Amino acid sequence: MRLPYCYRANVGTREDLLAAAKQCLAERGYARTTVRDIVAASNSNLAAINYHFGTRDKLLNQAMLESSTAAIQRILDSLPDNSAGAPAARLQSFLEQLIASFTNDPALWTANAEALGQALHSPALRAELGAAQGDARTGLGQEFAPGQPDSKVGALLQTLIGGLLIQWLVDPENAPTASDITAGLKALNALT
């Protein structure tokens, strides 16, 4: 699938290659994306990949890193305003917005899941994603447990988001809703 002409005309070759690589990651995955796929989707040539990134793997790693950064920003952007009410209502609102982004931008989230899998094989990508996940944990903790240093709330929410994402990517029809999750957390809290 090619990028629309109006998009290609407004950005440089490097950005075209990154956009095409993200698209290919979402459609084909890391292992099945070839340089020919990226070249066709970006309307560029093989020499451009070599010039701007050196290798296909470096291009795909950069695309995965950018996708993961965008996904983490999407998570943080889904956080409700602190004045939005009780913590349970804020969590419900956050999860609803996050789940909506799973369905509204599946390419972003698919590429993010690809990045997580590929990080197992790339120490540099693993380090970058680990740092980004740390930032997300901190942001989530500050949002839902302000004033608590070393909040475990951020770690719990990040873990929950990762599992929720995978369930939505694999089986969106049966994945938990925001209400399912908040009800489950309330039930779990009653057990402690």
Contact map, one row per residue, 1 for C-alpha under 8 A:
111000000000000000000000000000000000000110000000000000000000000000000000000000000000000000000000000000000000000000000000000000000000000000000000000000000000000000000000000000000000000000000000
111100000000000000010000000000000000000111100000000000000000000000000000000000000000000000000000000000000000000000000000000000000000000000000000000000000000000000000000000000000000000000000000
111110110000000000010000000000000000000011100000000000000000000000000000000000000000000000000000000000000000000000000000000000000000000000000000000000000000000000000000000000000000000000000000
011111110000000000000000000000000000000000000000000000000000000000000000000000000000000000000000000000000000000000000000000000000000000000000000000000000000000000000000000000000000000000000000
001111111000000000000000000000000000000000000000000000000000000000000000000000000000000000000000000000000000000000000000000000000000000000000000000000000000000000000000000000000000000000000000
000111111100000000000000000000000000000000000000000000000000000000000000000000000000000000000000000000000000000000000000000000000000000000000000000000000000000000000000000000000000000000000000
001111111110000000000000000000000000000000000000000000000000000000000000000000000000000000000000000000000000000000000000000000000000000000000000000000000000000000000000000000000000000000000000
001111111111000100000000000000000000000001000000000000000000000000000000000000000000000000000000000000000000000000000000000000000000000000000000000000000000000000000000000000000000000000000000
000011111111000000000000000000000000000000000000000000000000000000000000000000000000000000000000000000000000000000000000000000000000000000000000000000000000000000000000000000000000000000000000
000001111111000000000000000000000000000000000000000000000000000000000000000000000000000000000000000000000000000000000000000000000000000000000000000000000000000000000000000000000000000000000000
000000111111101100000000000000000000000000000000000000000000000000000000000000000000000000000000000000000000000000000000000000000000000000000000000000000000000000000000000000000000000000000000
000000011111111100000000000000000000000000000000000000000000000000000000000000000000000000000000000000000000000000000000000000000000000000000000000000000000000000000000000000000000000000000000
000000000011111110000000000000000000000001010001000000000000000000000000000000000000000000000000000000000000000000000000000000000000000000000000000000000000000000000000000000000000000000000000
000000000001111111000000000000000000000000000001000100000000000000000000000000000000000000000000000000000000000000000000000000000000000000000000000000000000000000000000000000000000000000000000
000000000011111111100000000000000000000000000000000000000000000000000000000000000000000000000000000000000000000000000000000000000000000000000000000000000000000000000000000000000000000000000000
000000010011111111110000000000000000000001000000000000000000000000000000000000000000000000000000000000000000000000000000000000000000000000000000000000000000000000000000000000000000000000000000
000000000000111111111000000000000000011001010000100000000010000000000000000000000000000000000000000000000000000000000000000000000000000000000000000000000000000000000000000000000000000000000000
000000000000011111111100000000000000000000000000000000000011011000000000000000000000000000000000000000000000000000000000000000000000000000000000000000000000000000000000000000000000000000000000
000000000000001111111110000000000000000001000000000000000000001000000000000000000000000000000000000000000000000000000000000000000000000000000000000000000000000000000000000000000000000000000000
011000000000000111111111000000000000011011000000000000000000000000000000000000000000000000000000000000000000000000000000000000000000000000000000000000000000000000000000000000000000000000000000
000000000000000011111111100000000000010000000000000000000011001000000000000000000000000000000000000000000000000000000000000000000000000000000000000000000000000000000000000000000000000000000000
000000000000000001111111110000000000000000000000000000000001001100100000000000000000000000000000000000000011001000000000000000000000000000000000000000000000000000000000000000000000000000000000
000000000000000000111111111000000000000000000000000000000000000000000000000000000000000000000000000000000010001000000000000000000000000000000000000000000000000000000000000000000000000000000000
000000000000000000011111111110001000110010000000000000000000000000000000000000000000000000000000000000000000000000000000000000000000000000000000000000000000000000000000000000000000000000000000
000000000000000000001111111111001000000000000000000000000001000100000000000000000000000000000000000000000000011001000000000000000000000000000000000000000000000000000000000000000000000000000000
000000000000000000000111111110000000000000000000000000000000000000000000000000000000000000000000000000000111011001000000000000000000000000000000000000000000000000000000000000000000000000000000
000000000000000000000011111110000000000000000000000000000000000000000000000000000000000000000000000000000010000000000000000000000000000000000000000000000000000000000000000000000000000000000000
000000000000000000000001111111111000000000000000000000000000000000000000000000000000000000000000000000000000000000000000000000000000000000000000000000000000000000000000000000000000000000000000
000000000000000000000001111111111000000000000000000000000000000000000000000000000000000000000000000000000000001001000000000000000000000000000000000000000000000000000000000000000000000000000000
000000000000000000000000100111111000000000000000000000000001000000000000000000000000000000000000000000000000000001000100000000000000000000000000000000000000000000000000000000000000000000000000
000000000000000000000000000111111000000000000000000000000000000000000000000000000000000000000000000000000000000000000000000000000000000000000000000000000000000000000000000000000000000000000000
000000000000000000000000000111111100000000000000000000000000000000000000000000000000000000000000000000000000000000000000000000000000000000000000000000000000000000000000000000000000000000000000
000000000000000000000001100111111110110000000000000000000000000000000000000000000000000000000000000000000000000000000000000000000000000000000000000000000000000000000000000000000000000000000000
000000000000000000000000000000011111110000000000000000010000000000000000000000000000000000000000000000000000000000000000000000000000000000000000000000000000000000000000000000000000000000000000
000000000000000000000000000000001111111000000100000000010000000000000000000000000000000000000000000000000000000000000000000000000000000000000000000000000000000000000000000000000000000000000000
000000000000000000000000000000000111111100000100000000000000000000000000000000000000000000000000000000000000000000000000000000000000000000000000000000000000000000000000000000000000000000000000
000000000000000000000001000000001111111110000000000000000000000000000000000000000000000000000000000000000000000000000000000000000000000000000000000000000000000000000000000000000000000000000000
000000000000000010011001000000001111111111000000000000000000000000000000000000000000000000000000000000000000000000000000000000000000000000000000000000000000000000000000000000000000000000000000
000000000000000010010000000000000011111111111100000000000000000000000000000000000000000000000000000000000000000000000000000000000000000000000000000000000000000000000000000000000000000000000000
110000000000000000000000000000000001111111110000000000000000000000000000000000000000000000000000000000000000000000000000000000000000000000000000000000000000000000000000000000000000000000000000
111000000000000000010001000000000000111111100000000000000000000000000000000000000000000000000000000000000000000000000000000000000000000000000000000000000000000000000000000000000000000000000000
011000010000100110110000000000000000011111110000000000000000000000000000000000000000000000000000000000000000000000000000000000000000000000000000000000000000000000000000000000000000000000000000
011000000000000000000000000000000000001111111000000000000000000000000000000000000000000000000000000000000000000000000000000000000000000000000000000000000000000000000000000000000000000000000000
000000000000100010000000000000000000001101111101000000000000000000000000000000000000000000000000000000000000000000000000000000000000000000000000000000000000000000000000000000000000000000000000
000000000000000000000000000000000000001000111111100000000000000000000000000000000000000000000000000000000000000000000000000000000000000000000000000000000000000000000000000000000000000000000000
000000000000000000000000000000000011001000011111110000000000000000000000000000000000000000000000000000000000000000000000000000000000000000000000000000000000000000000000000000000000000000000000
000000000000000000000000000000000000000000001111111000000000000000000000000000000000000000000000000000000000000000000000000000000000000000000000000000000000000000000000000000000000000000000000
000000000000110000000000000000000000000000011111111100000000000000000000000000000000000000000000000000000000000000000000000000000000000000000000000000000000000000000000000000000000000000000000
000000000000000010000000000000000000000000001111111111110010000000000000000000000000000000000000000000000000000000000000000000000000000000000000000000000000000000000000000000000000000000000000
000000000000000000000000000000000000000000000111111111110000000000000000000000000000000000000000000000000000000000000000000000000000000000000000000000000000000000000000000000000000000000000000
000000000000000000000000000000000000000000000011111111000000000000000000000000000000000000000000000000000000000000000000000000000000000000000000000000000000000000000000000000000000000000000000
000000000000010000000000000000000000000000000001111111000000000000000000000000000000000000000000000000000000000000000000000000000000000000000000000000000000000000000000000000000000000000000000
000000000000000000000000000000000000000000000000111111110110000000000000000000000000000000000000000000000000000000000000000000000000000000000000000000000000000000000000000000000000000000000000
000000000000000000000000000000000000000000000000111111110110000000000000000000000000000000000000000000000000000000000000000000000000000000000000000000000000000000000000000000000000000000000000
000000000000000000000000000000000000000000000000110011111110000000000000000000000000000000000000000000000000000000000000000000000000000000000000000000000000000000000000000000000000000000000000
000000000000000000000000000000000110000000000000110011111111000000000000000000000000000000000000000000000000000000000000000000000000000000000000000000000000000000000000000000000000000000000000
000000000000000000000000000000000000000000000000000000111111100000000000000000000000000000000000000000000000000000000000000000000000000000000000000000000000000000000000000000000000000000000000
000000000000000000000000000000000000000000000000000011111111110000000000000000000000000000000000000000000000000000000000000000000000000000000000000000000000000000000000000000000000000000000000
000000000000000011001000000000000000000000000000100011111111111000000000000000000000000000000000000000000000000000000000000000000000000000000000000000000000000000000000000000000000000000000000
000000000000000001001100100001000000000000000000000000011111111100000000000000000000000000000000000000000000000000000000000000000000000000000000000000000000000000000000000000000000000000000000
000000000000000000000000000000000000000000000000000000001111111110000000000000000000000000000000000000000000000000100000000010000000000000000000000000000000000000000000000000000000000000000000
000000000000000001000000000000000000000000000000000000000111111111000000000000000000000000000000000000000000000000000000000000000000000000000000000000000000000000000000000000000000000000000000
000000000000000001101100000000000000000000000000000000000011111111100000000000000000000000000000000000000000000000000000000000000000000000000000000000000000000000000000000000000000000000000000
000000000000000000000100100000000000000000000000000000000001111111110000000000000000000000000000000000000000001101100000000000000000000000000000000000000000000000000000000000000000000000000000
000000000000000000000000000000000000000000000000000000000000111111111000000000000000000000000000000000000000000000100000000010011000000000000000000000000000000000000000000000000000000000000000
000000000000000000000000000000000000000000000000000000000000011111111100000000000000000000000000000000000000000000000000000000000000000000000000000000000000000000000000000000000000000000000000
000000000000000000000100000000000000000000000000000000000000001111111110000000000000000000000000000000000001101100100000000000000000000000000000000000000000000000000000000000000000000000000000
000000000000000000000000000000000000000000000000000000000000000111111111000000000000000000000000000000000001001100100000000000001000000000000000000000000000000000000000000000000000000000000000
000000000000000000000000000000000000000000000000000000000000000011111111100000000000000000000000000000000000000000000000000000000001000000000000000000000000000000000000000000000000000000000000
000000000000000000000000000000000000000000000000000000000000000001111111110000000000000000000000000000000001000000000000000000000000000000000000000000000000000000000000000000000000000000000000
000000000000000000000000000000000000000000000000000000000000000000111111111000000000000000000000000000000001100100000000000000000000000000000000000000000000000000000000000000000000000000000000
000000000000000000000000000000000000000000000000000000000000000000011111111100000000000000000000000000000000000000000000000000000001100100000000000000000000000000000000000000000000000000000000
000000000000000000000000000000000000000000000000000000000000000000001111111110000000000000000000000000000000000000000000000000000000000000000000000000000000000000000000000000000000000000000000
000000000000000000000000000000000000000000000000000000000000000000000111111111000000000000000000010010000000000000000000000000000000000000000000000000000000000000000000000000000000000000000000
000000000000000000000000000000000000000000000000000000000000000000000011111111100000000000000000010000000000000000000000000000000000000100000000000000000000000000000000000000000000000000000000
000000000000000000000000000000000000000000000000000000000000000000000001111111100000000000000000000000000000000000000000000000000000000100110000000000000000000000000000000000000000000000000000
000000000000000000000000000000000000000000000000000000000000000000000000111111100000000000000000000000000000000000000000000000000000000000000000000000000000000000000000000000000000000000000000
000000000000000000000000000000000000000000000000000000000000000000000000011111110000000000000110110000000000000000000000000000000000000000000000000000000000000000000000000000000000000000000000
000000000000000000000000000000000000000000000000000000000000000000000000001111111000000001001100000000000000000000000000000000000000000000010010000000000000000000000000000000000000000000000000
000000000000000000000000000000000000000000000000000000000000000000000000000001111101000001101100000000000000000000000000000000000000000000000000000000000000000000000000000000000000000000000000
000000000000000000000000000000000000000000000000000000000000000000000000000000111111000001000000000000000000000000000000000000000000000000000000000000000000000000000000000000000000000000000000
000000000000000000000000000000000000000000000000000000000000000000000000000000011111100001000000000000000000000000000000000000000000000000000010000000000000000000000000000000000000000000000000
000000000000000000000000000000000000000000000000000000000000000000000000000000001111100000000000000000000000000000000000000000000000000000000000000000000000000000000000000000000000000000000000
000000000000000000000000000000000000000000000000000000000000000000000000000000011111110011000000000000000000000000000000000000000000000000000000000000000000000000000000000000000000000000000000
000000000000000000000000000000000000000000000000000000000000000000000000000000000111111011000000000000000000000000000000000000000000000000000000000000000000000000000000000000000000000000000000
000000000000000000000000000000000000000000000000000000000000000000000000000000000001111111000000000000000000000000000000000000000000000000000000000000000000000000000000000000000000000000000000
000000000000000000000000000000000000000000000000000000000000000000000000000000000000111111100000000000000000000000000000000000000000000000000001000000000000000000000000000000000000000000000000
000000000000000000000000000000000000000000000000000000000000000000000000000000000000011111110000000000000000000000000000000000000000000000000000000000000000000000000000000000000000010000000000
000000000000000000000000000000000000000000000000000000000000000000000000000000000001111111111000000000000000000000000000000000000000000000000000000000000000000000000000000000000000000000000000
000000000000000000000000000000000000000000000000000000000000000000000000000000111101111111111100000000000000000000000000000000000000000000000000000000000000000000000000000000000000000000000000
000000000000000000000000000000000000000000000000000000000000000000000000000000010000001111111110000000000000000000000000000000000000000000000001000000000000000000000000000000000000010000000000
000000000000000000000000000000000000000000000000000000000000000000000000000000000000000111111111000000000000000000000000000000000000000000000000000000000000000000000000000000000110010000000000
000000000000000000000000000000000000000000000000000000000000000000000000000000110000000011111111100000000000000000000000000000000000000000000000000000000000000000000000000000000100000000000000
000000000000000000000000000000000000000000000000000000000000000000000000000001110000000001111111110000000000000000000000000000000000000000000000000000000000000000000000000000000000000000000000
000000000000000000000000000000000000000000000000000000000000000000000000000001000000000000111111111000000000000000000000000000000000000000000000000000000000000000000000000000000100000000000000
000000000000000000000000000000000000000000000000000000000000000000000000000000000000000000011111111100000000000000000000000000000000000000000000000000000000000000000000000000001100000000000000
000000000000000000000000000000000000000000000000000000000000000000000000000001000000000000001111111110000000000000000000000000000000000000000000000000000000000000000000000000000000000000000000
000000000000000000000000000000000000000000000000000000000000000000000000011001000000000000000111111111000000000000000000000000000000000000000000000000000000000000000000000000000000000000000000
000000000000000000000000000000000000000000000000000000000000000000000000000000000000000000000011111111100000000000000000000000000000000000000000000000000000000000000000000000001100000000000000
000000000000000000000000000000000000000000000000000000000000000000000000000000000000000000000001111111110000000000000000000000000000000000000000000000000000000000000000000000000000000000000000
000000000000000000000000000000000000000000000000000000000000000000000000010000000000000000000000111111111100000000000000000000000000000000000000000000000000000000000000000000000000000000000000
000000000000000000000000000000000000000000000000000000000000000000000000000000000000000000000000011111111100100000000000000000000000000000000000000000000000000000001001000000000000000000000000
000000000000000000000000000000000000000000000000000000000000000000000000000000000000000000000000001111111100000000000000000000000000000000000000000000000000000000000000000000000000000000000000
000000000000000000000000000000000000000000000000000000000000000000000000000000000000000000000000000111111100000000000000000000000000000000000000000000000000000000000000000000000000000000000000
000000000000000000000000000000000000000000000000000000000000000000000000000000000000000000000000000011111111100000000000000000000000000000000000000000000000000000000000000000000000000000000000
000000000000000000000000010000000000000000000000000000000000000000000000000000000000000000000000000011111111110000000000000000000000000000000000000000000000000000000000100000000000000000000000
000000000000000000000110011000000000000000000000000000000000000000000000000000000000000000000000000000001111111000000000000000000000000000000000000000000000000000000000000000000000000000000000
000000000000000000000100010000000000000000000000000000000000000000110110000000000000000000000000000000001111111100000000000000000000000000000000000000000000000000000000000000000000000000000000
000000000000000000000000000000000000000000000000000000000000000000100010000000000000000000000000000001001111111110000000000000000000000000000000000000000000000000001000100000000000000000000000
000000000000000000000000110000000000000000000000000000000000000000000000000000000000000000000000000000000111111111000000000000000000000000000000000000000000000000000000100000000000000000000000
000000000000000000000110110010000000000000000000000000000000000100110000000000000000000000000000000000000011111111100000000000000000000000000000000000000000000000000000000000000000000000000000
000000000000000000000000000000000000000000000000000000000000000100110010000000000000000000000000000000000001111111110000000000000000000000000000000000000000000000000000000000000000000000000000
000000000000000000000000000000000000000000000000000000000000000000000000000000000000000000000000000000000000111111111000000000000000000000000000000000000000000000000100000000000000000000000000
000000000000000000000000110011000000000000000000000000000000000100000000000000000000000000000000000000000000011111111100000000000000000000000000000000000000000000000000000000000000000000000000
000000000000000000000000000000000000000000000000000000000000100110110000000000000000000000000000000000000000001111111110000000000000000000000000000000000000000000000000000000000000000000000000
000000000000000000000000000000000000000000000000000000000000000000000000000000000000000000000000000000000000000111111111000001001000000000000000000000000000000000000000000000000000000000000000
000000000000000000000000000000000000000000000000000000000000000000000000000000000000000000000000000000000000000011111111100000000000000000000000000000000000000000000000000000000000000000000000
000000000000000000000000000001000000000000000000000000000000000000000000000000000000000000000000000000000000000001111111110010000000000000000000000000000000000000000000000000000000000000000000
000000000000000000000000000000000000000000000000000000000000000000000000000000000000000000000000000000000000000000111111111111001000000000000000000000000000000000000000000000000000000000000000
000000000000000000000000000000000000000000000000000000000000000000000000000000000000000000000000000000000000000000011111111001000000000000000000000000000000000000000000000000000000000000000000
000000000000000000000000000000000000000000000000000000000000000000000000000000000000000000000000000000000000000000001111111000000000000000000000000000000000000000000000000000000000000000000000
000000000000000000000000000000000000000000000000000000000000000000000000000000000000000000000000000000000000000000000111111111000000000000000000000000000000000000000000000000000000000000000000
000000000000000000000000000000000000000000000000000000000000000000000000000000000000000000000000000000000000000000000011111111100000000000000000000000000000000000000000000000000000000000000000
000000000000000000000000000000000000000000000000000000000000000000000000000000000000000000000000000000000000000000000010011111110000000000000000000000000000000000000000000000000000000000000000
000000000000000000000000000000000000000000000000000000000000100010000000000000000000000000000000000000000000000000000110011111111000000000000000000000000000000000000000000000000000000000000000
000000000000000000000000000000000000000000000000000000000000000000000000000000000000000000000000000000000000000000010011011111111100000000000000000000000000000000000000000000000000000000000000
000000000000000000000000000000000000000000000000000000000000000000000000000000000000000000000000000000000000000000000000001111111110000000000000000000000000000000000000000000000000000000000000
000000000000000000000000000000000000000000000000000000000000000010000000000000000000000000000000000000000000000000000000000111111111000000000000000000000000000000000000000000000000000000000000
000000000000000000000000000000000000000000000000000000000000000010010000000000000000000000000000000000000000000000010010000011111111100000000000000000000000000000000000000000000000000000000000
000000000000000000000000000000000000000000000000000000000000000000000000000000000000000000000000000000000000000000000000000001111111110000000000000000000000000000000000000000000000000000000000
000000000000000000000000000000000000000000000000000000000000000000000000000000000000000000000000000000000000000000000000000000111111111000000000000000000000000000000000000000000000000000000000
000000000000000000000000000000000000000000000000000000000000000000001001000000000000000000000000000000000000000000000000000000011111111100000000000000000000000000000000000000000000000000000000
000000000000000000000000000000000000000000000000000000000000000000000001000000000000000000000000000000000000000000000000000000001111111110000000000000000000010000000000000000000000000000000000
000000000000000000000000000000000000000000000000000000000000000000000000000000000000000000000000000000000000000000000000000000000111111111000000000000000000000000000000000000000000000000000000
000000000000000000000000000000000000000000000000000000000000000000000000000000000000000000000000000000000000000000000000000000000011111111100000000000000000000000000000000000000000000000000000
000000000000000000000000000000000000000000000000000000000000000000000001001100000000000000000000000000000000000000000000000000000001111111110000000000000100010000000000000000000000000000000000
000000000000000000000000000000000000000000000000000000000000000000000000000000000000000000000000000000000000000000000000000000000000111111111000000000000110110000000000000000000000000000000000
000000000000000000000000000000000000000000000000000000000000000000000000000000000000000000000000000000000000000000000000000000000000011111111100000000100100000000000000000000000000000000000000
000000000000000000000000000000000000000000000000000000000000000000000000000100000000000000000000000000000000000000000000000000000000001111111110000000000100000000000000000000000000000000000000
000000000000000000000000000000000000000000000000000000000000000000000000000100100000000000000000000000000000000000000000000000000000000111111111000000001100110000000000000000000000000000000000
000000000000000000000000000000000000000000000000000000000000000000000000000000000000000000000000000000000000000000000000000000000000000011111111110100111110000000000000000000000000000000000000
000000000000000000000000000000000000000000000000000000000000000000000000000000000000000000000000000000000000000000000000000000000000000001111111111100100100000000000000000000000000000000000000
000000000000000000000000000000000000000000000000000000000000000000000000000000100100000000000000000000000000000000000000000000000000000000111111110000000000000000000000000000000000000000000000
000000000000000000000000000000000000000000000000000000000000000000000000000000000000001000100000000000000000000000000000000000000000000000011111110000001100000000000000000000000000000000000000
000000000000000000000000000000000000000000000000000000000000000000000000000000000000000000000000000000000000000000000000000000000000000000001111111100101100000000000000000000000000000000000000
000000000000000000000000000000000000000000000000000000000000000000000000000000000000000000000000000000000000000000000000000000000000000000001111111100000000000000000000000000000000000000000000
000000000000000000000000000000000000000000000000000000000000000000000000000000000000000000000000000000000000000000000000000000000000000000000100111110000000000000000000000000000000000000000000
000000000000000000000000000000000000000000000000000000000000000000000000000000000000000000000000000000000000000000000000000000000000000000001100111111100000000000000000000000000000000000000000
000000000000000000000000000000000000000000000000000000000000000000000000000000000000000000000000000000000000000000000000000000000000000000000000001111100000000000000000000000000000000000000000
000000000000000000000000000000000000000000000000000000000000000000000000000000000000000000000000000000000000000000000000000000000000000000000000000111110000000000000000000000000000000000000000
000000000000000000000000000000000000000000000000000000000000000000000000000000000000000000000000000000000000000000000000000000000000000001001100100111111110000000000000000000000000000000000000
000000000000000000000000000000000000000000000000000000000000000000000000000000000000000000000000000000000000000000000000000000000000000000001000000001111111000000000000000000000000000000000000
000000000000000000000000000000000000000000000000000000000000000000000000000000000000000000000000000000000000000000000000000000000000000000011001100000111111100000000000000000000000000000000000
000000000000000000000000000000000000000000000000000000000000000000000000000000000000000000000000000000000000000000000000000000000000000111111101100000111111110000000000000000000000000000000000
000000000000000000000000000000000000000000000000000000000000000000000000000000000000000000000000000000000000000000000000000000000000000010001000000000111111111000000000000000000000000000000000
000000000000000000000000000000000000000000000000000000000000000000000000000000000000000000000000000000000000000000000000000000000000000000000000000000011111111100000000000000000000000000000000
000000000000000000000000000000000000000000000000000000000000000000000000000000000000000000000000000000000000000000000000000000000000000010010000000000001111111110000000000000000000000000000000
000000000000000000000000000000000000000000000000000000000000000000000000000000000000000000000000000000000000000000000000000000000000100110010000000000000111111111000000000000000000000000000000
000000000000000000000000000000000000000000000000000000000000000000000000000000000000000000000000000000000000000000000000000000000000000000000000000000000011111111100000000000000000000000000000
000000000000000000000000000000000000000000000000000000000000000000000000000000000000000000000000000000000000000000000000000000000000000000000000000000000001111111110000000000000000000000000000
000000000000000000000000000000000000000000000000000000000000000000000000000000000000000000000000000000000000000000000000000000000000000000000000000000000000111111111000000000000000000000000000
000000000000000000000000000000000000000000000000000000000000000000000000000000000000000000000000000000000000000000000000000000000000000000000000000000000000011111111100000000000000000000000000
000000000000000000000000000000000000000000000000000000000000000000000000000000000000000000000000000000000000000000000000000000000000000000000000000000000000001111111110000000000000000000000000
000000000000000000000000000000000000000000000000000000000000000000000000000000000000000000000000000000000000000000000000000000000000000000000000000000000000000111111111000000110000000000000000
000000000000000000000000000000000000000000000000000000000000000000000000000000000000000000000000000001000000100000000000000000000000000000000000000000000000000011111111100000000000000000000000
000000000000000000000000000000000000000000000000000000000000000000000000000000000000000000000000000000000000000010000000000000000000000000000000000000000000000001111111110000000000000000000000
000000000000000000000000000000000000000000000000000000000000000000000000000000000000000000000000000000000000000000000000000000000000000000000000000000000000000000111111111100110000000000000000
000000000000000000000000000000000000000000000000000000000000000000000000000000000000000000000000000001000000000000000000000000000000000000000000000000000000000000011111111111100000000000000000
000000000000000000000000000000000000000000000000000000000000000000000000000000000000000000000000000000000100110000000000000000000000000000000000000000000000000000001111111100000000000000000000
000000000000000000000000000000000000000000000000000000000000000000000000000000000000000000000000000000000000000000000000000000000000000000000000000000000000000000000111111100000000000000000000
000000000000000000000000000000000000000000000000000000000000000000000000000000000000000000000000000000000000000000000000000000000000000000000000000000000000000000000011111111100000000000000000
000000000000000000000000000000000000000000000000000000000000000000000000000000000000000000000000000000000000000000000000000000000000000000000000000000000000000000000011111111100000000000000000
000000000000000000000000000000000000000000000000000000000000000000000000000000000000000000000000000000000000000000000000000000000000000000000000000000000000000000000001001111100000000000000000
000000000000000000000000000000000000000000000000000000000000000000000000000000000000000000000000000000000000000000000000000000000000000000000000000000000000000000000001001111110000000000000000
000000000000000000000000000000000000000000000000000000000000000000000000000000000000000000000000000000000000000000000000000000000000000000000000000000000000000000010011001111111000000000000000
000000000000000000000000000000000000000000000000000000000000000000000000000000000000000000000000000000000000000000000000000000000000000000000000000000000000000000010010000001111111100000000000
000000000000000000000000000000000000000000000000000000000000000000000000000000000000000000000001001000000000000000000000000000000000000000000000000000000000000000000000000000111111100000000000
000000000000000000000000000000000000000000000000000000000000000000000000000000000000000000011011001000000000000000000000000000000000000000000000000000000000000000000000000000011111110000000000
000000000000000000000000000000000000000000000000000000000000000000000000000000000000000000010000000000000000000000000000000000000000000000000000000000000000000000000000000000011111111000000000
000000000000000000000000000000000000000000000000000000000000000000000000000000000000000000000000000000000000000000000000000000000000000000000000000000000000000000000000000000011111111100000000
000000000000000000000000000000000000000000000000000000000000000000000000000000000000000000000000000000000000000000000000000000000000000000000000000000000000000000000000000000011111111110000000
000000000000000000000000000000000000000000000000000000000000000000000000000000000000000100110000000000000000000000000000000000000000000000000000000000000000000000000000000000000111111111000000
000000000000000000000000000000000000000000000000000000000000000000000000000000000000000000000000000000000000000000000000000000000000000000000000000000000000000000000000000000000011111111100000
000000000000000000000000000000000000000000000000000000000000000000000000000000000000000000000000000000000000000000000000000000000000000000000000000000000000000000000000000000000001111111110000
000000000000000000000000000000000000000000000000000000000000000000000000000000000000000000000000000000000000000000000000000000000000000000000000000000000000000000000000000000000000111111111000
000000000000000000000000000000000000000000000000000000000000000000000000000000000000000000000000000000000000000000000000000000000000000000000000000000000000000000000000000000000000011111111100
000000000000000000000000000000000000000000000000000000000000000000000000000000000000000000000000000000000000000000000000000000000000000000000000000000000000000000000000000000000000001111111110
000000000000000000000000000000000000000000000000000000000000000000000000000000000000000000000000000000000000000000000000000000000000000000000000000000000000000000000000000000000000000111111111
000000000000000000000000000000000000000000000000000000000000000000000000000000000000000000000000000000000000000000000000000000000000000000000000000000000000000000000000000000000000000011111111
000000000000000000000000000000000000000000000000000000000000000000000000000000000000000000000000000000000000000000000000000000000000000000000000000000000000000000000000000000000000000001111111
000000000000000000000000000000000000000000000000000000000000000000000000000000000000000000000000000000000000000000000000000000000000000000000000000000000000000000000000000000000000000000111111
000000000000000000000000000000000000000000000000000000000000000000000000000000000000000000000000000000000000000000000000000000000000000000000000000000000000000000000000000000000000000000011111
